[in-house]
Amino acid sequence: MSPRTKQVNEQLKQKRRNQIILTALENFAHRGYHRTSINDIAKAAGISKGLIYNYFESKEDLLINVLKFVLLQAVDTIFKSIDKKSKTLTPLEMMAYGIGRFFDVMQKEADLWKLSISLAMQVADIPNIHQVLVQMFDMVYLQIEQLLKVNEVPDASVKARLIAAQLDGIALHYFVMGNNYDLETIKRVFINEITS
């Protein structure tokens, strides 16, 4: 058997890191950040406590990486797909497509998003975490603002924040109400209002 290549080692390392992040997310969201120990996460992941510290400096560092992982995954999925379509869509079609992608990703990753919303609400008052959450929200606002500016929407910065808040509210209602929430109609009406 030949030794593993550097690339294979990096892939294995990234896979283990993601496993720790997802296990931490689930534990933090269900048990609470303050009541969950690194030992609890290690046990749930089937690894040693020391291995977690090979990847993350502290429990707070792990929490920051959990929050970044979830948000960046969603933002990348949505906005990278918009970039791919940008050459074939008009600005309004790009906006409609982007909002549609938000709904698609929200539905596909509903369990992950529910956990991350629950976790973010628990830890938003921790100063370092608050700062990370603000930076992450600013990144989302900027992405939406750019779409609005392409469409020459006045007050794009303020409207980007309003749209983000509306989308957050829609997601929250959908997660709480489940099948009792007519998401397809909400999606259709929301896209129509934003693009008209």
N, C-alpha and C positions, 0 to 999 in steps of 0.2 A: 504494500500500500504506500503510495507516494504522499509526501507531506502536503497539507492544504496550502493553496496559494494565498497571497495577501488579500486578493479580492474575495475569495471564499471566506476567509477569516473576518473581513469587514462585514460581509453579508450576515454571517452568523452573529456577530457582535450587534449589528443593527436589529436583527430579529429578536435577540435577547432583550435589548434595550426597549423595544416596542412592547414586548411581553410584560416587562416590569411596569411600563407606563400604563398599559391597559388594566393590569391587575391593580395598580395603585388607584386609578380612576374609579374602578368599581368599588374598591374598599373605602376610599375617601367619601364617595357619594353615598354609599349605603350605611356606613358606620359613623361617618363624620370625620373630618380631617383631624380634629384634635383628639379623638378617641382611637384613631388608627395609628399603630406603631409601625416602624420599619420591619419589625419582627413579624407582625401580622401580614404585611405585604409579602415578605419573603416566604412565609409558610404557605400563603395562598398561591404563590407563583411556583412553589416547589423548588426553591433555591435557597442558598444561604444568605443570611443578613449581610455578611461581608461582601458578597457579590454585588448587592445593590449599591454599596458604597464604592465599588469599582466604576460604577456608571454615574452616580449622583453624589454630590458632596454632603447633602443633608436631606431631611424630609422636606424642608421648604424648597430646596433646589428640585427635588422630584416633583413637588406640586407645581412649580413654575413650568417644568417640562411637560407635565400632564396637560395643563391648560393650553400651552403653546401648540402641542401636538394636535389637540382636537380642533382648535381654531384654524391653524395653518392647513390642516388636512382639508377642512371644508372650504376655506378661501382658495386654496390651490385648485381644488376640484372645480369650483365654480368659475373663477376668473381665468384659469388656464384654458378652459373650454371656450370662454368668450374670446380670448385671444386667437384661438384656432379658427373661429368663425368670423373674426373681424373683417377679413378681406372679402367675404361673400355676403355680408349683411349690411343693411343701411343702419345708421345710428339708432333709430327707433327699434328696428328689429333686434339689434344687439342688446338693447335695454330689455326688451321682452324676453329674449333668449336667456339673458342673465338671471332675471327674476324667475323664469321657469326652471333654470338649473338650481336655484336656491331651493325651490319646492321639491325638486327631484332628490337632491342630496339630503334635505331634511327628512323626507320620507324613508329613504334608503338607510340612513344612519340614525334613525329615530332613537334607538336605545342609547347609543353613544352620546347624542345631543342631550337627552334627558339627564343622563348622569353628569355631563359637563355643566349644564345649567344649575343643577342641584348643588354641585360642588362650588361653582363660582359664587353662588349666593351665600354659601357658608363662610367663604374665606375672603370676601371682598374688603373686609375691614383690616386685614393684615397689610401693613404699609408696603412692603416689597411686592406682595401679590396685587394689591390695588394698582400699583404703578404698572405692572405687567398687563393687567386687564385694560387699563386706560390706553396703553400703547397698542394693544391688539384691536380695541374698538376704533382707535384713530386710523389704523390700517384699513379696516373695513370701510369707514367713512370715506377715506381717500379714494378707494376703488370705486365706490358708488358715485362719488363726486365727479370722477373722471368720466364716467358714463354719461352723467348729466351734462357736463360741459361739452362733450362731443355733440350732444343734442341741443346745445345753446340754451339750456334751461337757466333762467335767472335765479340768483341766490342758491347756486348749486350746493354750496357748503351746508347751508341750513337744511335744504331739502334732502340732502344725503342722510343727515342725522334723523330726519323725520321718517324717511323710507326705512332706514335700519331699525328704528324703533317700531314701526308698523310690522316689519317682518319678524322681529323678535316677539311681538305680541301675538301674531298669527301662529308662530311656532309654539308658544306657550299654550295657547288655547287648544291647538291641535293635540299637543302632548297630554293635556289634562282631559280633554273630551273624547279623544280617540275617534271611533267610528261615528260618534254623534256630531262630529264637526264636518261639514260639507267642504272639505278642502279643495276639491276640484272647482267648485263654484267660486270660492274665495279667490283662488288662484286666477281664474279667468277674469273676474271683476277687477282684481287688483292690477293685473297686467294691463287691462283696458284703460283703467284710470291713470296709470303712470305713463302710458304711451300715447294718450290722446291729448 
